[in-house]
Amino acid sequence: MKAVVTVTGKDRVGIIAMASAECAKYGVNIIDISQTVMKEYFAMIMLAELDGMTVDFAAFADSMKLTGEAWGVDIRVMHEDIFNSMHKI
């Protein structure tokens, strides 16, 4: 299983490290990452492999959201099923 993780907000040092560490904490492997800074705003999209995840999906998504809030950024985790179901419409 895979998930798409987005991180957006005001740029600051350590955002990628924070998001990566939080993924590693739950056994989630980042398999691709794209990030950019537009003026003072940070935007990142990660594709993550969930097969080694040590908690359920909702707990992981909630933890990422809360960690992002503590850092002043918005983190959203979307299961790949969301994207797969869009092709059926």
Sequence and secondary structure as in RCSB ss.txt:
>XXXX:A:sequence
MKAVVTVTGKDRVGIIAMASAECAKYGVNIIDISQTVMKEYFAMIMLAELDGMTVDFAAFADSMKLTGEAWGVDI
RVMHEDIFNSMHKI
>XXXX:A:secstr
 EEEEEEEEE  TTHHHHHHHHHHHTT EEEEEEEEEETTEEEEEEEEE TT SS HHHHHHHHHHHHHHHTEEE
EEEEHHHHHHHTT 
